[in-house]
């Protein structure tokens, strides 16, 4: 039973959705195991673009079962809109299962998110997507105010909402004062009861389904969301997401023990991007950064916010690669970096006069580091129509090889554009991903 993970190794937005879509036909199940509608995966097939937030990217393959596992927090209105959008585009959604254990995002979570995001930590806003994800995870851990999807089908659901709304109104007033708007329990009950009815056919105990699938020898592809540098425990805290977005979160979010996972594909861009607040050592808040932004169309799938852009950070990616247990790298957006006249790779940091290659734990230390770069002449070659790695200019090959050397993991896939067809599997001495090049 081959279990494979696709994990973003930067701050998210690494084009994981494209890789999952490509790999999905080789797997029986695609499992989304963390995060919420703060994630955004874009998949391009020919002239059609699909924007997904909660639904696994394997949904485009009708023969693959797609699972939203217990580690996800679910906004039911958002997923219903996604389902309707896919249906309108002619796709079936009968191959989707949603865990009854997922925790549900309610209006009070979104209200809390908006009020709390206005507060500054270390002089800077965390910069959330305002989708209520963090407050929902907080209630999950706190338990007293948590509602799981399965709870919405129980007789005491309405009473539960009423008691929570009473408490949350008091909390919101305490946080926001006159800026808070009171929640109305009966309106929420009516709205969410409608959501429950619309989603009922998708809901089941996915933990038993997945464990049975493992016993039956099914192959599973685990789809990460966000990126490993946003991991709640191991990322650039407090400027992180609210779940374990690195490879260490796969088993906890999905319910599948790590011994059933034998390949971890770390997805990276050929440069770096970040959305929201927090330290970003290689950020280029200048013409280079703006050029990367425009060439790469670096605007958020979920929010439309412009992404912060900078050079590739090998210190950070080596750290997240080791953390996530990456066995292969998929290097995306090589078409973008190929249009830059001079490119750089950060190979180390200088902190307080000392050269370091370990990624600092504290955000304040990371903010103070000075990146140490290697500079490479660009290759000024349009790679978007390239179908064979042998056609790459030698300078581009050297760039790819240097990234693999610094990270300590082989590059097995290179992307030269957003379309499925713009993907190259390296075969020159590197083990190819099974089935991808067939």
ZADO-272124 format. One record per residue (C-alpha): residue in one letter; z, x, y. Coordinates in nm, 4 decimals, padded with zeros to 6 digits. Last residue first. Layout:
BEGIN
<res:A	z:Z	x:X	y:Y>
...
END
This chain:
BEGIN
<res:X	z:-01.8439	x:00.3423	y:00.7411>
<res:X	z:-01.6895	x:00.5522	y:01.0168>
<res:X	z:-01.3676	x:00.3542	y:01.0445>
<res:X	z:-01.3198	x:00.3100	y:00.6712>
<res:X	z:-01.0390	x:00.5585	y:00.6285>
<res:X	z:-00.9636	x:00.7443	y:00.9488>
<res:X	z:-01.1363	x:01.0782	y:00.9285>
<res:X	z:-00.9658	x:01.3938	y:00.8009>
<res:X	z:-01.0550	x:01.6747	y:01.0396>
<res:X	z:-01.2722	x:01.9665	y:00.9344>
<res:X	z:-01.5637	x:01.8603	y:01.1490>
<res:X	z:-01.5435	x:01.4879	y:01.0761>
<res:X	z:-01.4319	x:01.3529	y:01.4108>
<res:X	z:-01.4659	x:00.9779	y:01.4377>
<res:X	z:-01.6502	x:00.8681	y:01.7495>
<res:X	z:-01.6020	x:00.5381	y:01.9276>
<res:X	z:-01.8373	x:00.3790	y:02.1790>
<res:X	z:-01.9538	x:00.1158	y:01.9296>
<res:X	z:-01.6369	x:-00.0884	y:01.9746>
<res:X	z:-01.7037	x:-00.1073	y:02.3494>
<res:X	z:-01.4639	x:00.0361	y:02.6086>
<res:X	z:-01.6246	x:00.3782	y:02.6487>
<res:X	z:-01.6272	x:00.7357	y:02.5156>
<res:X	z:-01.3444	x:00.7091	y:02.2630>
<res:X	z:-01.2460	x:01.0053	y:02.0456>
<res:X	z:-01.0843	x:00.9687	y:01.7035>
<res:X	z:-00.9236	x:01.2207	y:01.4681>
<res:X	z:-00.7442	x:01.4470	y:01.7154>
<res:X	z:-00.5140	x:01.6686	y:01.5108>
<res:X	z:-00.1408	x:01.6883	y:01.5890>
<res:X	z:00.0525	x:01.9788	y:01.7401>
<res:X	z:00.0591	x:01.8350	y:02.0913>
<res:X	z:-00.0516	x:02.1616	y:02.2503>
<res:X	z:-00.3131	x:02.2374	y:01.9852>
<res:X	z:-00.4549	x:01.8844	y:01.9802>
<res:X	z:-00.4814	x:01.8864	y:02.3606>
<res:X	z:-00.6501	x:02.2265	y:02.3509>
<res:X	z:-00.9033	x:02.1076	y:02.0938>
<res:X	z:-01.0026	x:01.8078	y:02.3052>
<res:X	z:-01.0499	x:02.0233	y:02.6156>
<res:X	z:-01.2444	x:02.2852	y:02.4182>
<res:X	z:-01.4717	x:02.0123	y:02.2835>
<res:X	z:-01.5375	x:01.8944	y:02.6386>
<res:X	z:-01.6223	x:02.2495	y:02.7483>
<res:X	z:-01.8530	x:02.2868	y:02.4468>
<res:X	z:-02.0562	x:01.9896	y:02.5623>
<res:X	z:-02.0295	x:01.6961	y:02.3185>
<res:X	z:-02.3359	x:01.6267	y:02.1030>
<res:X	z:-02.1611	x:01.7596	y:01.7914>
<res:X	z:-01.9104	x:01.4747	y:01.8344>
<res:X	z:-02.1820	x:01.2262	y:01.7426>
<res:X	z:-02.2566	x:00.8882	y:01.8964>
<res:X	z:-02.2846	x:00.9768	y:02.2645>
<res:X	z:-02.4026	x:00.6902	y:02.4840>
<res:X	z:-02.0955	x:00.6919	y:02.7103>
<res:X	z:-02.0730	x:01.0721	y:02.7233>
<res:X	z:-02.2298	x:01.1228	y:03.0658>
<res:X	z:-02.1923	x:01.4961	y:03.1267>
<res:X	z:-02.0310	x:01.6713	y:03.4229>
<res:X	z:-01.8591	x:01.9343	y:03.2066>
<res:X	z:-01.5507	x:01.9937	y:03.4179>
<res:X	z:-01.4094	x:02.3405	y:03.4736>
<res:X	z:-01.0640	x:02.3735	y:03.3243>
<res:X	z:-00.7239	x:02.4307	y:03.4824>
<res:X	z:-00.4034	x:02.5004	y:03.2901>
<res:X	z:-00.1102	x:02.3493	y:03.4678>
<res:X	z:00.2638	x:02.4009	y:03.5140>
<res:X	z:00.4202	x:02.0759	y:03.6303>
<res:X	z:00.7109	x:02.1009	y:03.8740>
<res:X	z:01.0208	x:01.9175	y:03.7582>
<res:X	z:01.2403	x:01.7307	y:04.0055>
<res:X	z:01.1556	x:01.3732	y:03.9012>
<res:X	z:01.2171	x:01.4649	y:03.5399>
<res:X	z:01.5644	x:01.5861	y:03.6320>
<res:X	z:01.6383	x:01.2590	y:03.8133>
<res:X	z:01.5024	x:01.0569	y:03.5203>
<res:X	z:01.7429	x:01.2263	y:03.2810>
<res:X	z:01.6352	x:01.3166	y:02.9269>
<res:X	z:01.4034	x:01.6039	y:03.0121>
<res:X	z:01.0917	x:01.6618	y:02.7947>
<res:X	z:01.1163	x:02.0019	y:02.6275>
<res:X	z:00.8619	x:02.2668	y:02.7300>
<res:X	z:01.0707	x:02.4432	y:02.9928>
<res:X	z:01.0013	x:02.7207	y:03.2469>
<res:X	z:01.3135	x:02.7883	y:03.4538>
<res:X	z:01.3283	x:02.8002	y:03.8345>
<res:X	z:01.5366	x:02.4853	y:03.8677>
<res:X	z:01.2991	x:02.3010	y:03.6376>
<res:X	z:00.9464	x:02.4333	y:03.5836>
<res:X	z:00.7468	x:02.2235	y:03.3435>
<res:X	z:00.5027	x:02.3133	y:03.0667>
<res:X	z:00.1418	x:02.2680	y:02.9489>
<res:X	z:00.0174	x:02.0179	y:03.2100>
<res:X	z:-00.3556	x:01.9857	y:03.1508>
<res:X	z:-00.6051	x:01.9998	y:03.4376>
<res:X	z:-00.9604	x:01.8917	y:03.5097>
<res:X	z:-01.2259	x:02.0083	y:03.7561>
<res:X	z:-01.5514	x:01.8292	y:03.8404>
<res:X	z:-01.4312	x:01.4891	y:03.7081>
<res:X	z:-01.6970	x:01.2706	y:03.5436>
<res:X	z:-01.6052	x:01.3784	y:03.1905>
<res:X	z:-01.2479	x:01.2576	y:03.2492>
<res:X	z:-01.3753	x:00.8999	y:03.2508>
<res:X	z:-01.5974	x:00.9202	y:02.9416>
<res:X	z:-01.3087	x:01.0806	y:02.7530>
<res:X	z:-01.1237	x:00.7523	y:02.8036>
<res:X	z:-00.9362	x:00.7570	y:02.4702>
<res:X	z:-00.8091	x:01.0316	y:02.2416>
<res:X	z:-00.6901	x:00.8913	y:01.9082>
<res:X	z:-00.4341	x:01.1300	y:01.7642>
<res:X	z:-00.3248	x:01.1745	y:01.4030>
<res:X	z:-00.0026	x:01.2158	y:01.2036>
<res:X	z:00.2290	x:01.0828	y:01.4735>
<res:X	z:00.5954	x:01.0687	y:01.3742>
<res:X	z:00.6894	x:00.8559	y:01.6750>
<res:X	z:00.9423	x:01.0990	y:01.8213>
<res:X	z:00.7244	x:01.4008	y:01.7417>
<res:X	z:00.4264	x:01.2409	y:01.9166>
<res:X	z:00.6509	x:01.1230	y:02.1990>
<res:X	z:00.7665	x:01.4785	y:02.2731>
<res:X	z:00.4217	x:01.6359	y:02.2342>
<res:X	z:00.2895	x:01.3656	y:02.4649>
<res:X	z:00.5407	x:01.4412	y:02.7416>
<res:X	z:00.4857	x:01.8164	y:02.7375>
<res:X	z:00.1083	x:01.7711	y:02.7031>
<res:X	z:00.0853	x:01.5799	y:03.0313>
<res:X	z:-00.2782	x:01.4887	y:03.1034>
<res:X	z:-00.3468	x:01.4748	y:03.4762>
<res:X	z:-00.2577	x:01.1868	y:03.7062>
<res:X	z:-00.2958	x:00.8169	y:03.7816>
<res:X	z:-00.0656	x:00.5419	y:03.9100>
<res:X	z:-00.2010	x:00.2098	y:03.7944>
<res:X	z:-00.3261	x:-00.0517	y:04.0381>
<res:X	z:-00.1574	x:-00.3874	y:03.9674>
<res:X	z:-00.3782	x:-00.6520	y:03.8042>
<res:X	z:-00.0679	x:-00.8050	y:03.6477>
<res:X	z:-00.1338	x:-00.8347	y:03.2731>
<res:X	z:-00.4480	x:-00.6269	y:03.2246>
<res:X	z:-00.3236	x:-00.3738	y:03.4816>
<res:X	z:-00.5727	x:-00.1913	y:03.7025>
<res:X	z:-00.7083	x:00.1501	y:03.6119>
<res:X	z:-01.0798	x:00.0854	y:03.6203>
<res:X	z:-01.1229	x:00.4305	y:03.4633>
<res:X	z:-01.3658	x:00.5597	y:03.7241>
<res:X	z:-01.1751	x:00.3873	y:04.0052>
<res:X	z:-00.8303	x:00.5025	y:03.9016>
<res:X	z:-00.9422	x:00.8550	y:03.8104>
<res:X	z:-01.1021	x:00.8868	y:04.1545>
<res:X	z:-00.7880	x:00.7556	y:04.3220>
<res:X	z:-00.5774	x:01.0132	y:04.1401>
<res:X	z:-00.8075	x:01.2979	y:04.2375>
<res:X	z:-00.8209	x:01.1740	y:04.5988>
<res:X	z:-00.4431	x:01.1827	y:04.6313>
<res:X	z:-00.1261	x:01.0527	y:04.4718>
<res:X	z:-00.1940	x:01.2670	y:04.1676>
<res:X	z:00.0855	x:01.2005	y:03.9193>
<res:X	z:00.1581	x:01.4899	y:03.6805>
<res:X	z:00.5381	x:01.4578	y:03.6828>
<res:X	z:00.5632	x:01.0757	y:03.6742>
<res:X	z:00.9169	x:00.9643	y:03.7530>
<res:X	z:00.9921	x:00.5913	y:03.7670>
<res:X	z:00.8550	x:00.2734	y:03.9172>
<res:X	z:00.5748	x:00.0465	y:03.8055>
<res:X	z:00.2557	x:00.1269	y:03.6170>
<res:X	z:00.1800	x:00.4739	y:03.4760>
<res:X	z:-00.1348	x:00.6651	y:03.3970>
<res:X	z:-00.2154	x:00.9988	y:03.2362>
<res:X	z:-00.5410	x:01.1819	y:03.1481>
<res:X	z:-00.7502	x:01.2030	y:02.8313>
<res:X	z:-00.5724	x:00.8846	y:02.7314>
<res:X	z:-00.3507	x:00.8800	y:02.4270>
<res:X	z:-00.3114	x:00.6769	y:02.1093>
<res:X	z:-00.0831	x:00.8149	y:01.8392>
<res:X	z:-00.1936	x:00.7122	y:01.4918>
<res:X	z:00.0934	x:00.6961	y:01.2462>
<res:X	z:00.0106	x:00.7090	y:00.8742>
<res:X	z:00.2226	x:00.6576	y:00.5615>
<res:X	z:00.4371	x:00.3544	y:00.6395>
<res:X	z:00.6046	x:00.1822	y:00.3414>
<res:X	z:00.9013	x:00.4214	y:00.3490>
<res:X	z:00.9736	x:00.3021	y:00.7039>
<res:X	z:01.1166	x:-00.0285	y:00.5823>
<res:X	z:00.9339	x:-00.3463	y:00.6952>
<res:X	z:01.1331	x:-00.5896	y:00.9094>
<res:X	z:00.8718	x:-00.5886	y:01.1845>
<res:X	z:01.0762	x:-00.5056	y:01.4928>
<res:X	z:01.3332	x:-00.2801	y:01.3291>
<res:X	z:01.0765	x:-00.1053	y:01.1109>
<res:X	z:00.8334	x:-00.0295	y:01.3921>
<res:X	z:01.0805	x:00.0646	y:01.6644>
<res:X	z:01.1014	x:00.4380	y:01.5879>
<res:X	z:00.7287	x:00.4656	y:01.6522>
<res:X	z:00.7844	x:00.4270	y:02.0251>
<res:X	z:00.8109	x:00.0947	y:02.2108>
<res:X	z:01.1748	x:00.0357	y:02.1209>
<res:X	z:01.2483	x:-00.2628	y:02.3457>
<res:X	z:01.3332	x:-00.3483	y:02.7052>
<res:X	z:01.0681	x:-00.1470	y:02.8912>
<res:X	z:01.1443	x:00.1737	y:03.0766>
<res:X	z:01.2357	x:00.3016	y:03.4220>
<res:X	z:01.6056	x:00.3299	y:03.3362>
<res:X	z:01.5374	x:00.5446	y:03.1354>
<res:X	z:01.2268	x:00.7615	y:03.1032>
<res:X	z:01.1895	x:00.6911	y:02.7314>
<res:X	z:01.4065	x:00.7438	y:02.4229>
<res:X	z:01.6396	x:00.4437	y:02.4064>
<res:X	z:01.4433	x:00.1706	y:02.5877>
<res:X	z:01.1069	x:00.3216	y:02.4912>
<res:X	z:00.8807	x:00.3409	y:02.7978>
<res:X	z:00.7607	x:00.6943	y:02.7174>
<res:X	z:00.6541	x:00.5557	y:02.3779>
<res:X	z:00.3974	x:00.3225	y:02.5289>
<res:X	z:00.3483	x:-00.0497	y:02.5980>
<res:X	z:00.2786	x:-00.2423	y:02.2774>
<res:X	z:00.2495	x:-00.1184	y:01.9198>
<res:X	z:00.0299	x:-00.2679	y:01.6504>
<res:X	z:00.1341	x:-00.2221	y:01.2883>
<res:X	z:-00.1554	x:-00.2263	y:01.0405>
<res:X	z:-00.0584	x:-00.3536	y:00.6972>
<res:X	z:-00.2248	x:-00.3102	y:00.3571>
<res:X	z:-00.1246	x:-00.5551	y:00.0848>
<res:X	z:00.0283	x:-00.4195	y:-00.2365>
<res:X	z:00.1831	x:-00.7466	y:-00.3559>
<res:X	z:00.5361	x:-00.6181	y:-00.2967>
<res:X	z:00.4383	x:-00.5272	y:00.0596>
<res:X	z:00.2930	x:-00.8746	y:00.1118>
<res:X	z:00.6147	x:-01.0301	y:-00.0185>
<res:X	z:00.8080	x:-00.8255	y:00.2372>
<res:X	z:00.5686	x:-00.9402	y:00.5102>
<res:X	z:00.5945	x:-01.3118	y:00.4224>
<res:X	z:00.9717	x:-01.2847	y:00.3827>
<res:X	z:00.9992	x:-01.1428	y:00.7339>
<res:X	z:00.7316	x:-01.3797	y:00.8645>
<res:X	z:00.9520	x:-01.6860	y:00.8192>
<res:X	z:00.7101	x:-01.9430	y:00.9566>
<res:X	z:00.5605	x:-02.0823	y:01.2752>
<res:X	z:00.1849	x:-02.1224	y:01.3270>
<res:X	z:00.1619	x:-02.4979	y:01.2558>
<res:X	z:00.4555	x:-02.5656	y:01.4879>
<res:X	z:00.2997	x:-02.4088	y:01.7974>
<res:X	z:00.1830	x:-02.7229	y:01.9804>
<res:X	z:00.4965	x:-02.9198	y:01.8876>
<res:X	z:00.7237	x:-02.6405	y:02.0085>
<res:X	z:00.5326	x:-02.6140	y:02.3361>
<res:X	z:00.5798	x:-02.9857	y:02.3983>
<res:X	z:00.9512	x:-02.9506	y:02.3299>
<res:X	z:00.9443	x:-02.6641	y:02.5781>
<res:X	z:00.8173	x:-02.8770	y:02.8648>
<res:X	z:01.0441	x:-03.1744	y:02.7965>
<res:X	z:01.3558	x:-02.9608	y:02.7565>
<res:X	z:01.2697	x:-02.7592	y:03.0694>
<res:X	z:01.2302	x:-03.0763	y:03.2763>
<res:X	z:01.5601	x:-03.2089	y:03.1431>
<res:X	z:01.7468	x:-02.8872	y:03.2219>
<res:X	z:01.6485	x:-02.8553	y:03.5861>
<res:X	z:01.6923	x:-02.5003	y:03.7147>
<res:X	z:01.8356	x:-02.4408	y:04.0618>
<res:X	z:01.6353	x:-02.2155	y:04.2976>
<res:X	z:01.7787	x:-01.8772	y:04.3863>
<res:X	z:01.7082	x:-01.7169	y:04.7240>
<res:X	z:02.0202	x:-01.8752	y:04.8790>
<res:X	z:02.2431	x:-01.6521	y:04.6665>
<res:X	z:02.0297	x:-01.4269	y:04.4482>
<res:X	z:02.2584	x:-01.2759	y:04.1868>
<res:X	z:02.5572	x:-01.5113	y:04.2004>
<res:X	z:02.3329	x:-01.8123	y:04.2516>
<res:X	z:02.1360	x:-01.7062	y:03.9453>
<res:X	z:02.4542	x:-01.6740	y:03.7383>
<res:X	z:02.5771	x:-02.0225	y:03.8339>
<res:X	z:02.2397	x:-02.1733	y:03.7510>
<res:X	z:02.2431	x:-01.9794	y:03.4243>
<res:X	z:02.5683	x:-02.1371	y:03.3053>
<res:X	z:02.4533	x:-02.4956	y:03.3582>
<res:X	z:02.1086	x:-02.4111	y:03.2242>
<res:X	z:02.2621	x:-02.2691	y:02.9059>
<res:X	z:02.4618	x:-02.5844	y:02.8348>
<res:X	z:02.1615	x:-02.8103	y:02.8925>
<res:X	z:01.9315	x:-02.5937	y:02.6814>
<res:X	z:02.1708	x:-02.6063	y:02.3859>
<res:X	z:02.2060	x:-02.9818	y:02.4144>
<res:X	z:01.8279	x:-03.0165	y:02.3972>
<res:X	z:01.7957	x:-02.7862	y:02.0938>
<res:X	z:02.0747	x:-02.9524	y:01.8919>
<res:X	z:01.8442	x:-03.1309	y:01.6481>
<res:X	z:01.6576	x:-02.8178	y:01.5427>
<res:X	z:01.2896	x:-02.7440	y:01.6003>
<res:X	z:01.3455	x:-02.5289	y:01.9097>
<res:X	z:01.5922	x:-02.3164	y:01.7157>
<res:X	z:01.3060	x:-02.1726	y:01.5081>
<res:X	z:01.1642	x:-02.0095	y:01.8208>
<res:X	z:01.4905	x:-01.8320	y:01.8892>
<res:X	z:01.7275	x:-01.9272	y:02.1701>
<res:X	z:01.9734	x:-01.6772	y:02.3168>
<res:X	z:02.2446	x:-01.7660	y:02.5699>
<res:X	z:02.5490	x:-01.6499	y:02.3696>
<res:X	z:02.3611	x:-01.3778	y:02.1787>
<res:X	z:02.4246	x:-01.0900	y:02.4237>
<res:X	z:02.1609	x:-00.8806	y:02.2467>
<res:X	z:01.9070	x:-01.1624	y:02.2581>
<res:X	z:02.0219	x:-01.2530	y:02.6099>
<res:X	z:01.9373	x:-00.9002	y:02.7259>
<res:X	z:01.6038	x:-00.9160	y:02.5442>
<res:X	z:01.5227	x:-01.2342	y:02.7376>
<res:X	z:01.6387	x:-01.0765	y:03.0648>
<res:X	z:01.4061	x:-00.7791	y:03.0047>
<res:X	z:01.0999	x:-00.9909	y:02.9208>
<res:X	z:01.1217	x:-01.2411	y:03.2038>
<res:X	z:00.7533	x:-01.2067	y:03.2979>
<res:X	z:00.8229	x:-01.0360	y:03.6323>
<res:X	z:00.5877	x:-00.7486	y:03.5334>
<res:X	z:00.8725	x:-00.5048	y:03.5946>
<res:X	z:00.8719	x:-00.2501	y:03.8766>
<res:X	z:01.1935	x:-00.0585	y:03.8120>
<res:X	z:01.2537	x:-00.0693	y:04.1874>
<res:X	z:01.3467	x:00.2652	y:04.3409>
<res:X	z:01.6469	x:00.4112	y:04.5227>
<res:X	z:01.8189	x:00.5292	y:04.2045>
<res:X	z:01.8033	x:00.1669	y:04.0918>
<res:X	z:01.6818	x:-00.0849	y:04.3509>
<res:X	z:01.7406	x:-00.4582	y:04.3354>
<res:X	z:01.4319	x:-00.6759	y:04.3957>
<res:X	z:01.3597	x:-00.6588	y:04.0220>
<res:X	z:01.6894	x:-00.8401	y:03.9636>
<res:X	z:01.5837	x:-01.1542	y:04.1479>
<res:X	z:01.2394	x:-01.1764	y:03.9915>
<res:X	z:01.3664	x:-01.0989	y:03.6412>
<res:X	z:01.6488	x:-01.3533	y:03.6698>
<res:X	z:01.4020	x:-01.6296	y:03.7591>
<res:X	z:01.1745	x:-01.5287	y:03.4716>
<res:X	z:01.4645	x:-01.5378	y:03.2275>
<res:X	z:01.5838	x:-01.8723	y:03.3626>
<res:X	z:01.2369	x:-02.0167	y:03.3030>
<res:X	z:01.2642	x:-01.9465	y:02.9288>
<res:X	z:01.1375	x:-01.6584	y:02.7133>
<res:X	z:01.1893	x:-01.7323	y:02.3441>
<res:X	z:01.3345	x:-01.4975	y:02.0838>
<res:X	z:01.1252	x:-01.4372	y:01.7749>
<res:X	z:01.3001	x:-01.5362	y:01.4497>
<res:X	z:01.0659	x:-01.8241	y:01.3613>
<res:X	z:00.8044	x:-01.5536	y:01.3241>
<res:X	z:00.4552	x:-01.6420	y:01.4420>
<res:X	z:00.1599	x:-01.6446	y:01.1996>
<res:X	z:-00.2049	x:-01.6218	y:01.3068>
<res:X	z:-00.5102	x:-01.6513	y:01.0774>
<res:X	z:-00.5824	x:-02.0112	y:01.1806>
<res:X	z:-00.6712	x:-01.8786	y:01.5254>
<res:X	z:-01.0462	x:-01.9153	y:01.4835>
<res:X	z:-01.2757	x:-01.7763	y:01.7494>
<res:X	z:-01.5440	x:-01.9611	y:01.9443>
<res:X	z:-01.4632	x:-01.8364	y:02.2943>
<res:X	z:-01.2923	x:-02.1678	y:02.3729>
<res:X	z:-01.0715	x:-02.1122	y:02.0675>
<res:X	z:-00.9725	x:-01.7714	y:02.2027>
<res:X	z:-00.8817	x:-01.9216	y:02.5392>
<res:X	z:-00.6820	x:-02.2037	y:02.3810>
<res:X	z:-00.4825	x:-01.9536	y:02.1758>
<res:X	z:-00.4172	x:-01.7388	y:02.4807>
<res:X	z:-00.3021	x:-02.0397	y:02.6844>
<res:X	z:-00.0719	x:-02.1371	y:02.3972>
<res:X	z:00.0577	x:-01.7808	y:02.3899>
<res:X	z:00.1469	x:-01.7925	y:02.7578>
<res:X	z:00.3201	x:-02.1291	y:02.7413>
<res:X	z:00.5272	x:-02.0154	y:02.4442>
<res:X	z:00.6625	x:-01.7022	y:02.6160>
<res:X	z:00.7642	x:-01.5040	y:02.3112>
<res:X	z:00.9928	x:-01.2054	y:02.2688>
<res:X	z:00.8664	x:-00.9762	y:01.9912>
<res:X	z:01.0942	x:-00.7934	y:01.7446>
<res:X	z:01.0830	x:-01.0893	y:01.5048>
<res:X	z:00.7153	x:-01.0342	y:01.4113>
<res:X	z:00.3937	x:-01.1816	y:01.5500>
<res:X	z:00.1666	x:-01.1629	y:01.2474>
<res:X	z:-00.2128	x:-01.1570	y:01.2246>
<res:X	z:-00.3796	x:-01.2226	y:00.8884>
<res:X	z:-00.7162	x:-01.0456	y:00.8655>
<res:X	z:-01.0313	x:-01.2181	y:00.7392>
<res:X	z:-01.1132	x:-01.3739	y:01.0790>
<res:X	z:-01.1316	x:-01.0365	y:01.2553>
<res:X	z:-01.0938	x:-01.1033	y:01.6275>
<res:X	z:-00.7236	x:-01.1751	y:01.5704>
<res:X	z:-00.6694	x:-00.8065	y:01.4885>
<res:X	z:-00.5727	x:-00.7470	y:01.8522>
<res:X	z:-00.2359	x:-00.9090	y:01.7844>
<res:X	z:-00.1578	x:-01.2180	y:01.9976>
<res:X	z:00.0984	x:-01.1625	y:02.2709>
<res:X	z:-00.0960	x:-01.0306	y:02.5692>
<res:X	z:-00.4652	x:-01.0413	y:02.4817>
<res:X	z:-00.7694	x:-01.0072	y:02.7052>
<res:X	z:-01.1002	x:-01.0473	y:02.5188>
<res:X	z:-01.4210	x:-00.9167	y:02.6744>
<res:X	z:-01.7633	x:-01.0265	y:02.5502>
<res:X	z:-02.0906	x:-00.8531	y:02.6367>
<res:X	z:-02.0865	x:-00.6334	y:02.3267>
<res:X	z:-01.7338	x:-00.6382	y:02.1929>
<res:X	z:-01.4650	x:-00.5362	y:02.4408>
<res:X	z:-01.0942	x:-00.5565	y:02.3533>
<res:X	z:-00.8284	x:-00.5539	y:02.6251>
<res:X	z:-00.4591	x:-00.5377	y:02.5317>
<res:X	z:-00.1929	x:-00.6336	y:02.7852>
<res:X	z:00.1801	x:-00.6116	y:02.7318>
<res:X	z:00.4267	x:-00.7867	y:02.9630>
<res:X	z:00.3598	x:-01.0949	y:02.7500>
<res:X	z:00.6226	x:-00.9711	y:02.5088>
<res:X	z:00.7453	x:-00.6545	y:02.3478>
<res:X	z:00.7740	x:-00.5608	y:01.9835>
<res:X	z:00.6347	x:-00.5903	y:01.6289>
<res:X	z:00.2706	x:-00.6982	y:01.6445>
<res:X	z:00.1531	x:-00.7002	y:01.2819>
<res:X	z:-00.2053	x:-00.6787	y:01.1579>
<res:X	z:-00.2398	x:-00.7823	y:00.7932>
<res:X	z:-00.4934	x:-00.7335	y:00.5138>
<res:X	z:-00.6268	x:-00.4111	y:00.6588>
<res:X	z:-00.9662	x:-00.2360	y:00.6771>
<res:X	z:-01.1166	x:-00.5068	y:00.9018>
<res:X	z:-00.8349	x:-00.4390	y:01.1526>
<res:X	z:-00.9243	x:-00.0760	y:01.2267>
<res:X	z:-01.1691	x:-00.1369	y:01.5088>
<res:X	z:-00.9596	x:-00.4124	y:01.6683>
<res:X	z:-00.6509	x:-00.1931	y:01.6431>
<res:X	z:-00.8384	x:00.0913	y:01.8146>
<res:X	z:-00.9581	x:-00.1282	y:02.0999>
<res:X	z:-00.6133	x:-00.2782	y:02.1497>
<res:X	z:-00.4517	x:00.0647	y:02.1767>
<res:X	z:-00.6445	x:00.1363	y:02.4975>
<res:X	z:-00.3805	x:00.3773	y:02.6403>
<res:X	z:-00.2342	x:00.1160	y:02.8773>
<res:X	z:00.1226	x:00.2276	y:02.8003>
<res:X	z:00.3376	x:00.4993	y:02.9545>
<res:X	z:00.2199	x:00.7703	y:02.7109>
<res:X	z:00.2227	x:00.7925	y:02.3312>
<res:X	z:00.0822	x:00.4500	y:02.2490>
<res:X	z:00.1473	x:00.3685	y:01.8831>
<res:X	z:-00.0946	x:00.2460	y:01.6162>
<res:X	z:00.0930	x:00.2312	y:01.2874>
<res:X	z:-00.0534	x:00.2450	y:00.9355>
<res:X	z:00.0931	x:00.1122	y:00.6099>
<res:X	z:-00.1185	x:00.1931	y:00.3062>
<res:X	z:00.0000	x:00.0000	y:00.0000>
END
